[in-house]
Amino acid sequence: MCRQISDGCVSRGCGHYIQTVVVAIADCQSVQCRLSTSHNPNCRAPHCRCNQTYGPDIERTTSTKPGLCPQCQGSRLHQGLQAQ
């Protein structure tokens, strides 16, 4: 399964990674993966049953920020709690 290599920021309050940019693709070199350069070009929809999704990102932390990520802030506010 091919994977995206991304740069991003980690929120220190919750530890969540927030992707800012995809910098490259790690090619899995599998003929069973439609995203790979090794996939047979003649293997096409509707008959292609090969993998069509990326695996987990390879995350590169380029910065950190204090507090919670936006999703955690929104969740806390929705629950009526003070966002940190």
C-alpha positions as CSV (number, residue, x, y, z in Angstrom):
1,M,0.0,0.0,0.0
2,C,1.5,3.4,-1.0
3,R,1.7,6.0,1.6
4,Q,1.8,9.8,1.6
5,I,4.7,11.5,3.3
6,S,3.4,14.7,5.0
7,D,4.7,17.6,7.0
8,G,2.6,18.9,9.8
9,C,2.2,20.4,13.3
10,V,1.6,18.7,16.6
11,S,-0.7,20.3,19.2
12,R,1.0,19.9,22.6
13,G,-2.3,20.0,24.5
14,C,-3.7,16.8,22.9
15,G,-0.8,15.4,20.9
16,H,-2.7,15.3,17.6
17,Y,-0.9,15.7,14.3
18,I,-2.3,18.2,11.8
19,Q,-1.1,17.7,8.2
20,T,-0.1,20.9,6.5
21,V,1.3,19.6,3.2
22,V,1.9,16.3,1.4
23,V,5.6,16.4,0.3
24,A,6.0,13.0,-1.5
25,I,4.5,9.6,-2.1
26,A,6.2,6.4,-0.8
27,D,5.6,3.9,-3.6
28,C,5.0,0.4,-2.3
29,Q,6.1,-1.2,-5.7
30,S,3.1,-3.6,-5.6
31,V,1.4,-4.7,-8.7
32,Q,-1.7,-5.1,-6.5
33,C,-1.9,-1.3,-5.8
34,R,-3.5,1.0,-8.3
35,L,-1.5,3.9,-6.8
36,S,1.9,2.3,-7.4
37,T,4.0,2.8,-10.5
38,S,4.3,-1.0,-10.6
39,H,0.5,-1.5,-11.2
40,N,-0.3,-2.9,-14.6
41,P,-1.8,-0.1,-16.8
42,N,-4.1,-2.7,-18.4
43,C,-5.7,-3.4,-15.0
44,R,-8.6,-1.0,-15.0
45,A,-12.1,-0.5,-13.6
46,P,-14.6,-2.1,-13.5
47,H,-12.5,-5.3,-13.3
48,C,-9.6,-4.0,-11.2
49,R,-9.8,-5.3,-7.6
50,C,-6.5,-3.8,-6.6
51,N,-6.0,-1.5,-3.6
52,Q,-7.0,2.1,-4.3
53,T,-6.3,3.9,-1.1
54,Y,-3.2,5.2,0.7
55,G,-1.9,3.5,3.8
56,P,-1.2,5.5,7.0
57,D,0.7,8.7,6.4
58,I,4.4,8.9,7.2
59,E,4.2,12.0,9.4
60,R,7.0,14.4,9.7
61,T,6.6,16.9,12.6
62,T,7.8,20.3,11.4
63,S,6.5,22.4,14.3
64,T,4.5,22.2,17.6
65,K,2.0,24.6,19.0
66,P,0.6,25.0,22.5
67,G,-3.0,24.0,23.3
68,L,-5.4,21.7,21.6
69,C,-5.9,21.1,17.9
70,P,-8.9,22.7,16.3
71,Q,-11.0,19.5,16.4
72,C,-10.3,19.0,20.2
73,Q,-11.1,22.7,20.8
74,G,-14.4,22.3,19.0
75,S,-15.2,19.1,20.9
76,R,-14.6,20.7,24.2
77,L,-16.7,23.8,23.4
78,H,-19.5,21.5,22.2
79,Q,-19.4,19.7,25.6
80,G,-19.6,23.0,27.3
81,L,-16.0,22.9,28.6
82,Q,-13.4,25.6,28.5
83,A,-11.0,25.2,25.6
84,Q,-7.3,25.1,26.6
